[in-house]
Amino acid sequence: MKAREIIIFSMLLLSICTPVSAHNRETGDQFQTAKWNLDGKSFHGRIRAKGLAGLFSAEGTLSFKGGHLIWSVAETQESAPYQTTSVAKGIVFSARLAGESNTYIDWSGLYDGVSLTDVKAIWTRTEEEDFIHDLFLPDVVELRFTPENH
């Protein structure tokens, strides 16, 4: 490789490996910053458990506001701080919602600047003592959230 090709290849490799937030600071690209920012976004859709429990689904809204993931369904709203990590296709988000009786729900998914994909909520209920849930559900339930228009 010639010196010029090495420099171009190095610059290309560096731009691919640079996290989105660092790239935005260097270039001042406000559009890119807004594109990858989840805060202030809401996604209406349906959540459904995998397996037999998935025969039923619930309508709800997954929102991101003030650094918190907010899950709203019917008259219930739960929130927890969320974290993001830059990846090639966008940003991956994650959050842990703590519930009663030492239960929790781990949310994760991908935001591509327009929509959410691969959104999972893993409900761990190992210490919950609820006769109906114990009768019909395993200790760990995987749920999938599908936004409208997806």
Backbone as a printed PyTorch tensor [residue, N CA C, xyz], in Angstrom:
tensor([[[  0.8340,  -1.1750,   0.0000],
         [  0.0000,   0.0000,   0.0000],
         [  0.8800,   1.2400,   0.0000]],

        [[  0.4500,   2.2300,  -0.7290],
         [  1.1590,   3.4930,  -0.7390],
         [  0.7770,   4.2840,   0.5040]],

        [[  1.5860,   5.2630,   0.8370],
         [  1.3640,   6.0800,   2.0390],
         [ -0.0160,   6.7440,   2.0030]],

        [[ -0.4220,   7.2450,   0.8460],
         [ -1.7240,   7.9160,   0.7240],
         [ -2.8680,   6.9340,   1.0130]],

        [[ -2.7900,   5.7060,   0.4820],
         [ -3.8040,   4.6910,   0.7100],
         [ -3.8610,   4.2860,   2.1820]],

        [[ -2.7120,   4.2110,   2.8240],
         [ -2.6620,   3.8730,   4.2430],
         [ -3.3500,   4.9590,   5.0600]],

        [[ -3.0970,   6.2080,   4.7470],
         [ -3.7280,   7.3230,   5.4730],
         [ -5.2340,   7.2900,   5.2750]],

        [[ -5.7100,   7.0960,   4.0580],
         [ -7.1510,   7.0460,   3.7820],
         [ -7.7790,   5.8620,   4.5100]],

        [[ -7.1380,   4.6990,   4.4430],
         [ -7.6480,   3.5150,   5.1310],
         [ -7.7030,   3.7510,   6.6420]],

        [[ -6.6610,   4.3600,   7.2090],
         [ -6.6240,   4.6450,   8.6500],
         [ -7.7410,   5.6030,   9.0450]],

        [[ -7.9740,   6.6310,   8.2290],
         [ -9.0460,   7.5900,   8.5330],
         [-10.4080,   6.9090,   8.4760]],

        [[-10.6060,   6.0410,   7.4930],
         [-11.8580,   5.3120,   7.3730],
         [-12.0630,   4.4000,   8.5790]],

        [[-11.0510,   3.6620,   8.9550],
         [-11.1210,   2.7700,  10.1040],
         [-11.3990,   3.5530,  11.3780]],

        [[-10.7440,   4.6920,  11.5510],
         [-10.9460,   5.5230,  12.7320],
         [-12.3720,   6.0530,  12.7840]],

        [[-12.9360,   6.4620,  11.6520],
         [-14.3080,   6.9790,  11.6520],
         [-15.3230,   5.8920,  11.9630]],

        [[-15.0500,   4.6630,  11.5680],
         [-15.9480,   3.5550,  11.8620],
         [-15.8800,   3.1920,  13.3400]],

        [[-14.7010,   3.2260,  13.9160],
         [-14.5070,   2.8020,  15.3040],
         [-14.7900,   3.8960,  16.3210]],

        [[-14.9150,   5.1440,  15.8980],
         [-15.1660,   6.2420,  16.8290],
         [-16.6150,   6.1900,  17.2820]],

        [[-16.8680,   6.2120,  18.6060],
         [-18.2510,   6.2240,  19.0920],
         [-19.0040,   7.4210,  18.5290]],

        [[-20.3070,   7.2620,  18.3600],
         [-21.1390,   8.3060,  17.7770],
         [-20.9870,   9.6090,  18.5390]],

        [[-21.0310,   9.5780,  19.8780],
         [-20.9730,  10.8100,  20.6540],
         [-19.6480,  11.5340,  20.4480]],

        [[-18.5290,  10.7990,  20.3670],
         [-17.2400,  11.4260,  20.1440],
         [-17.1710,  11.9970,  18.7420]],

        [[-17.6950,  11.2650,  17.7550],
         [-17.7180,  11.7300,  16.3760],
         [-18.5040,  13.0310,  16.2780]],

        [[-19.6260,  13.1240,  16.9720],
         [-20.4540,  14.3260,  16.9170],
         [-19.7380,  15.5180,  17.5260]],

        [[-19.0070,  15.3190,  18.6210],
         [-18.2690,  16.4250,  19.2380],
         [-17.2280,  16.9530,  18.2710]],

        [[-16.5610,  16.0540,  17.5530],
         [-15.4960,  16.4710,  16.6590],
         [-16.0330,  17.1670,  15.4170]],

        [[-17.1330,  16.6950,  14.8700],
         [-17.6340,  17.2580,  13.6250],
         [-18.6680,  18.3450,  13.8310]],

        [[-19.2560,  18.4090,  15.0350],
         [-20.2890,  19.4030,  15.2920],
         [-21.5760,  19.0890,  14.5530]],

        [[-21.7690,  17.8660,  14.1850],
         [-22.9430,  17.4570,  13.4170],
         [-24.1540,  17.3250,  14.3450]],

        [[-24.9650,  18.3690,  14.4420],
         [-26.1150,  18.3710,  15.3400],
         [-27.1810,  17.3760,  14.9040]],

        [[-27.3470,  17.1690,  13.6060],
         [-28.3500,  16.2150,  13.1330],
         [-28.0240,  14.8160,  13.6250]],

        [[-26.7620,  14.4290,  13.5110],
         [-26.3700,  13.0870,  13.9360],
         [-26.6160,  12.9180,  15.4310]],

        [[-26.3110,  13.9390,  16.2280],
         [-26.5450,  13.8710,  17.6700],
         [-28.0210,  13.6570,  17.9440]],

        [[-28.8830,  14.4310,  17.2920],
         [-30.3260,  14.2960,  17.4930],
         [-30.8190,  12.9380,  17.0140]],

        [[-30.2590,  12.4420,  15.9260],
         [-30.6950,  11.1680,  15.3650],
         [-30.4930,  10.0230,  16.3480]],

        [[-29.3810,  10.0190,  17.0700],
         [-29.0740,   8.9160,  17.9650],
         [-29.5790,   9.1430,  19.3860]],

        [[-30.2080,  10.2610,  19.6470],
         [-30.6810,  10.5640,  20.9920],
         [-32.0650,   9.9700,  21.2190]],

        [[-32.2060,   9.1220,  22.2120],
         [-33.4990,   8.5090,  22.5360],
         [-34.3660,   9.4190,  23.4060]],

        [[-33.7300,  10.2870,  24.1970],
         [-34.4700,  11.1060,  25.1430],
         [-35.5370,  11.9430,  24.4220]],

        [[-36.7510,  11.8900,  24.9500],
         [-37.8670,  12.6230,  24.3560],
         [-38.6620,  11.8100,  23.3450]],

        [[-38.2450,  10.5910,  23.0760],
         [-38.9350,   9.7420,  22.0910],
         [-39.9130,   8.7980,  22.8000]],

        [[-41.0310,   8.5100,  22.1270],
         [-42.0280,   7.5480,  22.6200],
         [-42.4180,   6.6150,  21.4920]],

        [[-42.6600,   5.3530,  21.8430],
         [-43.0200,   4.3330,  20.8670],
         [-44.2140,   3.5460,  21.3930]],

        [[-45.3180,   3.6290,  20.6740],
         [-46.5230,   2.8980,  21.0520],
         [-46.4900,   1.5420,  20.3460]],

        [[-46.9200,   0.5030,  21.0460],
         [-46.9140,  -0.8120,  20.4230],
         [-47.5430,  -1.8600,  21.3210]],

        [[-47.1770,  -3.1140,  21.0740],
         [-47.7390,  -4.2440,  21.8250],
         [-46.6020,  -5.0700,  22.4140]],

        [[-46.8650,  -5.6030,  23.6100],
         [-45.9060,  -6.4860,  24.2550],
         [-46.5520,  -7.8560,  24.4030]],

        [[-45.7390,  -8.8820,  24.1510],
         [-46.2520, -10.2550,  24.1610],
         [-45.1530, -11.1760,  24.6860]],

        [[-45.5350, -12.1200,  25.5220],
         [-44.5780, -13.1000,  26.0440],
         [-44.2740, -14.1310,  24.9650]],

        [[-43.0890, -14.6930,  25.0300],
         [-42.7470, -15.7980,  24.1300],
         [-43.4180, -17.0610,  24.6500]],

        [[-43.6840, -17.9820,  23.7750],
         [-44.2550, -19.2640,  24.1700],
         [-45.7590, -19.2110,  24.3470]],

        [[-46.2930, -20.1560,  25.1170],
         [-47.7280, -20.2850,  25.3260],
         [-48.3440, -19.0400,  25.9540]],

        [[-47.6000, -18.4060,  26.8480],
         [-48.1120, -17.1900,  27.4920],
         [-48.2890, -16.0610,  26.4760]],

        [[-47.7000, -16.2040,  25.2980],
         [-47.7700, -15.1870,  24.2580],
         [-49.0720, -15.1650,  23.4820]],

        [[-50.0320, -15.9800,  23.8780],
         [-51.3320, -15.9470,  23.2120],
         [-52.0130, -14.6000,  23.4360]],

        [[-51.6340, -13.9180,  24.4900],
         [-52.2300, -12.6330,  24.8190],
         [-51.1620, -11.5530,  24.7180]],

        [[-51.5820, -10.3500,  24.3610],
         [-50.6570,  -9.2250,  24.3020],
         [-51.3180,  -8.0190,  24.9470]],

        [[-50.5040,  -7.0440,  25.2750],
         [-51.0100,  -5.8070,  25.8720],
         [-50.4710,  -4.6270,  25.0890]],

        [[-51.2830,  -3.6120,  24.9710],
         [-50.8940,  -2.3820,  24.3000],
         [-50.2340,  -1.4660,  25.3160]],

        [[-49.1380,  -0.8370,  24.9260],
         [-48.4490,   0.0590,  25.8390],
         [-47.5290,   1.0140,  25.1060]],

        [[-46.8630,   1.8680,  25.8810],
         [-45.9580,   2.8600,  25.3190],
         [-44.6220,   2.7910,  26.0380]],

        [[-43.5550,   2.7340,  25.2570],
         [-42.1990,   2.7610,  25.7710],
         [-41.6480,   4.1470,  25.4510]],

        [[-41.3010,   4.8910,  26.5030],
         [-40.8210,   6.2680,  26.3360],
         [-39.4610,   6.4400,  26.9900]],

        [[-38.7570,   7.4660,  26.5440],
         [-37.4460,   7.8050,  27.0840],
         [-37.4730,   9.2970,  27.3970]],

        [[-37.3210,   9.6250,  28.6790],
         [-37.4160,  11.0330,  29.0750],
         [-36.5430,  11.2790,  30.3010]],

        [[-35.7220,  12.3200,  30.2230],
         [-34.8800,  12.6910,  31.3520],
         [-33.9380,  11.5920,  31.7980]],

        [[-33.4610,  10.7690,  30.8500],
         [-32.5520,   9.6860,  31.1880],
         [-33.2330,   8.4540,  31.7570]],

        [[-34.5700,   8.4240,  31.6960],
         [-35.3260,   7.2760,  32.2150],
         [-36.1160,   6.5990,  31.1020]],

        [[-36.1420,   5.2730,  31.1310],
         [-37.0470,   4.4800,  30.3140],
         [-38.3590,   4.4330,  31.0880]],

        [[-39.4580,   4.6960,  30.4060],
         [-40.7750,   4.7010,  31.0460],
         [-41.6720,   3.7380,  30.2910]],

        [[-42.2020,   2.7390,  30.9940],
         [-43.1260,   1.7740,  30.4110],
         [-44.5170,   2.0940,  30.9410]],

        [[-45.4500,   2.3750,  30.0240],
         [-46.8270,   2.7000,  30.3940],
         [-47.7660,   1.7060,  29.7410]],

        [[-48.6160,   1.1040,  30.5650],
         [-49.6370,   0.1950,  30.0580],
         [-50.8740,   0.4050,  30.9210]],

        [[-52.0320,   0.5510,  30.2610],
         [-53.2890,   0.8610,  30.9520],
         [-53.0620,   2.0760,  31.8480]],

        [[-53.3180,   1.9480,  33.1200],
         [-53.1530,   3.0590,  34.0620],
         [-51.8520,   2.9570,  34.8500]],

        [[-50.9710,   2.0480,  34.4720],
         [-49.7350,   1.8050,  35.2030],
         [-48.5490,   2.4080,  34.4700]],

        [[-47.6240,   2.9680,  35.2440],
         [-46.4050,   3.5230,  34.6590],
         [-45.2210,   3.1640,  35.5650]],

        [[-44.1570,   2.6300,  34.9660],
         [-42.9490,   2.2750,  35.6950],
         [-41.7640,   2.9100,  34.9810]],

        [[-40.7490,   3.3050,  35.7500],
         [-39.5760,   3.9090,  35.1090],
         [-38.2940,   3.5200,  35.8290]],

        [[-37.2030,   3.6300,  35.0940],
         [-35.8590,   3.3560,  35.6210],
         [-34.8550,   4.0630,  34.7150]],

        [[-33.6900,   4.4080,  35.2500],
         [-32.6450,   4.9990,  34.4020],
         [-32.2410,   4.0170,  33.2950]],

        [[-31.9220,   4.5580,  32.1370],
         [-31.4620,   3.7030,  31.0460],
         [-30.0530,   4.1010,  30.6320]],

        [[-29.3470,   3.1380,  30.0380],
         [-28.0010,   3.3480,  29.5330],
         [-28.0080,   3.0700,  28.0380]],

        [[-27.0780,   3.6790,  27.3180],
         [-26.9510,   3.4100,  25.8880],
         [-25.5010,   3.0900,  25.5420]],

        [[-25.3450,   2.3110,  24.4890],
         [-24.0440,   1.9660,  23.9470],
         [-24.1260,   2.1000,  22.4360]],

        [[-23.1640,   2.7780,  21.8420],
         [-23.1280,   2.9330,  20.3900],
         [-22.6790,   1.6430,  19.7270]],

        [[-23.3850,   1.2720,  18.6690],
         [-23.0210,   0.1240,  17.8390],
         [-23.1170,   0.5550,  16.3840]],

        [[-22.7090,  -0.3010,  15.4750],
         [-22.6860,   0.0520,  14.0570],
         [-24.0580,   0.4670,  13.5190]],

        [[-25.1260,  -0.1660,  13.9880],
         [-26.4590,   0.0950,  13.4390],
         [-27.2560,   1.1390,  14.2220]],

        [[-26.6750,   1.7260,  15.2770],
         [-27.3970,   2.7170,  16.0690],
         [-26.9320,   2.6970,  17.5030]],

        [[-27.8970,   2.6970,  18.4250],
         [-27.5400,   2.5820,  19.8340],
         [-28.3800,   1.4900,  20.4860]],

        [[-27.7430,   0.7730,  21.3850],
         [-28.4180,  -0.2490,  22.1740],
         [-28.7580,   0.3930,  23.5110]],

        [[-29.9920,   0.2130,  23.9590],
         [-30.3820,   0.7390,  25.2600],
         [-30.6630,  -0.4200,  26.2080]],

        [[-30.5340,  -0.1480,  27.5000],
         [-30.8680,  -1.1380,  28.5180],
         [-31.2980,  -0.4250,  29.7900]],

        [[-32.1640,  -1.0810,  30.5370],
         [-32.6430,  -0.5430,  31.8100],
         [-33.1670,  -1.6880,  32.6560]],

        [[-33.1080,  -1.5260,  33.9720],
         [-33.6670,  -2.5320,  34.8830],
         [-34.7460,  -1.8630,  35.7230]],

        [[-35.9760,  -2.3580,  35.5400],
         [-37.1120,  -1.8940,  36.3380],
         [-37.2840,  -2.8360,  37.5160]],

        [[-37.1660,  -2.3040,  38.7190],
         [-37.3400,  -3.1230,  39.9240],
         [-38.8110,  -3.1350,  40.3070]],

        [[-39.3100,  -4.3150,  40.6250],
         [-40.7070,  -4.4620,  41.0190],
         [-40.8260,  -4.8700,  42.4690]],

        [[-42.0160,  -5.2520,  42.8330],
         [-42.2640,  -5.7130,  44.1930],
         [-41.7740,  -7.1510,  44.3490]],

        [[-41.5860,  -7.5770,  45.5700],
         [-41.2030,  -8.9630,  45.9020],
         [-39.9260,  -9.4000,  45.2000]],

        [[-38.9530,  -8.5000,  45.0690],
         [-37.6610,  -8.8150,  44.4470],
         [-37.7780,  -9.2830,  43.0040]],

        [[-38.7730,  -8.8040,  42.2970],
         [-38.8670,  -9.0900,  40.8660],
         [-38.2340,  -7.9240,  40.1100]],

        [[-37.8410,  -8.1660,  38.8880],
         [-37.3210,  -7.0860,  38.0600],
         [-37.5200,  -7.4270,  36.5870]],

        [[-37.4840,  -6.3690,  35.7730],
         [-37.6130,  -6.5220,  34.3260],
         [-36.4160,  -5.8300,  33.6910]],

        [[-35.6420,  -6.5960,  32.9240],
         [-34.5050,  -6.0530,  32.1860],
         [-34.9380,  -5.7620,  30.7580]],

        [[-34.9610,  -4.4730,  30.4080],
         [-35.3230,  -4.0330,  29.0640],
         [-34.0550,  -3.8500,  28.2410]],

        [[-34.1280,  -4.1730,  26.9560],
         [-33.0320,  -3.8960,  26.0320],
         [-33.5900,  -3.8220,  24.6200]],

        [[-32.8690,  -3.1200,  23.7590],
         [-33.2910,  -3.0130,  22.3690],
         [-32.3360,  -2.1420,  21.5830]],

        [[-32.6240,  -1.9970,  20.3100],
         [-31.7980,  -1.2160,  19.3960],
         [-32.6130,  -0.0610,  18.8350]],

        [[-32.0170,   1.1350,  18.8330],
         [-32.6240,   2.3120,  18.2100],
         [-31.7490,   2.7000,  17.0320]],

        [[-32.3300,   2.7420,  15.8250],
         [-31.5520,   3.0200,  14.6150],
         [-31.6450,   4.4660,  14.1520]],

        [[-32.1580,   5.3350,  15.0020],
         [-32.3220,   6.7430,  14.6370],
         [-33.7260,   7.0510,  14.1830]],

        [[-34.5120,   6.0080,  13.8990],
         [-35.8940,   6.1720,  13.4490],
         [-36.8360,   5.3150,  14.2890]],

        [[-36.4910,   4.0480,  14.4440],
         [-37.3920,   3.1320,  15.1460],
         [-36.6300,   2.1990,  16.0780]],

        [[-37.4020,   1.5010,  16.8930],
         [-36.8520,   0.4980,  17.8030],
         [-36.9670,  -0.8800,  17.1700]],

        [[-35.9620,  -1.7290,  17.3950],
         [-36.0240,  -3.1170,  16.9470],
         [-35.4610,  -4.0030,  18.0500]],

        [[-35.7900,  -5.2690,  17.9680],
         [-35.2810,  -6.2870,  18.8910],
         [-35.4490,  -5.8730,  20.3550]],

        [[-36.6340,  -5.3470,  20.6900],
         [-36.8960,  -4.8980,  22.0580],
         [-37.3910,  -6.0760,  22.8940]],

        [[-36.6340,  -6.3580,  23.9570],
         [-36.9610,  -7.4610,  24.8560],
         [-37.1260,  -6.9340,  26.2700]],

        [[-38.0060,  -7.5810,  26.9970],
         [-38.1610,  -7.3300,  28.4220],
         [-38.1000,  -8.6960,  29.0980]],

        [[-37.0660,  -8.9200,  29.8780],
         [-36.8930, -10.1960,  30.5740],
         [-37.3750, -10.0050,  32.0120]],

        [[-38.5020, -10.6270,  32.3270],
         [-39.1240, -10.5070,  33.6430],
         [-38.6400, -11.6580,  34.5120]],

        [[-37.8720, -11.3440,  35.5360],
         [-37.3690, -12.3540,  36.4660],
         [-38.1890, -12.2570,  37.7420]],

        [[-38.8560, -13.3520,  38.0600],
         [-39.8020, -13.3580,  39.1760],
         [-39.5260, -14.5160,  40.1320]],

        [[-38.2590, -14.8050,  40.3430],
         [-37.8720, -15.9810,  41.1290],
         [-38.3250, -15.9360,  42.5800]],

        [[-38.4490, -14.7470,  43.1580],
         [-38.8340, -14.6660,  44.5660],
         [-40.2750, -14.1950,  44.7450]],

        [[-40.9730, -14.0070,  43.6650],
         [-42.3670, -13.5660,  43.7470],
         [-43.2340, -14.7230,  44.2430]],

        [[-44.1250, -14.4220,  45.1460],
         [-45.0530, -15.4400,  45.6430],
         [-46.4630, -15.0380,  45.2460]],

        [[-46.8350, -15.4180,  44.0450],
         [-48.1430, -15.0870,  43.5000],
         [-48.7030, -16.3740,  42.9140]],

        [[-49.7500, -16.9100,  43.5280],
         [-50.2840, -18.2160,  43.1520],
         [-50.6230, -18.2940,  41.6630]],

        [[-51.3260, -17.2820,  41.1410],
         [-51.7380, -17.3080,  39.7280],
         [-50.5140, -17.2870,  38.8200]],

        [[-49.5640, -16.3630,  39.0610],
         [-48.3530, -16.3150,  38.2410],
         [-47.5560, -17.6110,  38.3680]],

        [[-47.4230, -18.1220,  39.5890],
         [-46.6700, -19.3640,  39.7900],
         [-47.2950, -20.5330,  39.0410]],

        [[-48.6140, -20.5330,  38.9530],
         [-49.3250, -21.6080,  38.2880],
         [-49.0920, -21.6110,  36.7770]],

        [[-49.0390, -20.4070,  36.1670],
         [-49.0050, -20.3080,  34.7110],
         [-47.6870, -19.8540,  34.1020]],

        [[-46.7900, -19.2890,  34.9100],
         [-45.5790, -18.7040,  34.3350],
         [-44.3110, -19.3120,  34.9150]],

        [[-43.2620, -19.3980,  34.0870],
         [-41.9590, -19.8170,  34.6190],
         [-41.3500, -18.6790,  35.4510]],

        [[-40.2290, -18.9470,  36.0910],
         [-39.5690, -17.9250,  36.9160],
         [-39.0040, -16.7820,  36.0860]],

        [[-38.6360, -17.0680,  34.8380],
         [-38.1210, -16.0310,  33.9370],
         [-38.9800, -16.0350,  32.6770]],

        [[-39.5570, -14.8700,  32.3710],
         [-40.4470, -14.7480,  31.2180],
         [-39.8410, -13.7410,  30.2510]],

        [[-39.6670, -14.1420,  28.9820],
         [-39.1730, -13.2230,  27.9610],
         [-40.3620, -12.6370,  27.2150]],

        [[-40.3940, -11.3100,  27.1980],
         [-41.4470, -10.5930,  26.4780],
         [-40.8210,  -9.8240,  25.3280]],

        [[-41.5880,  -9.6420,  24.2660],
         [-41.1340,  -8.8760,  23.0980],
         [-42.0690,  -7.6970,  22.8880]],

        [[-41.4840,  -6.5170,  22.7040],
         [-42.2520,  -5.3110,  22.4130],
         [-42.1020,  -5.0200,  20.9310]],

        [[-43.2430,  -4.8620,  20.2490],
         [-43.2360,  -4.5300,  18.8320],
         [-43.8990,  -3.1690,  18.6400]],

        [[-43.1140,  -2.1600,  18.2470],
         [-43.6930,  -0.8330,  18.0190],
         [-44.6490,  -0.8600,  16.8310]],

        [[-45.6380,   0.0460,  16.8580],
         [-46.5420,   0.1740,  15.7050],
         [-45.7100,   0.5820,  14.4820]],

        [[-46.2390,   0.3000,  13.3180],
         [-45.5800,   0.6170,  12.0430],
         [-44.2430,  -0.0830,  11.9150]],

        [[-44.1410,  -1.2690,  12.4550],
         [-42.8870,  -2.0190,  12.3310],
         [-43.1510,  -3.3630,  11.6960]]])
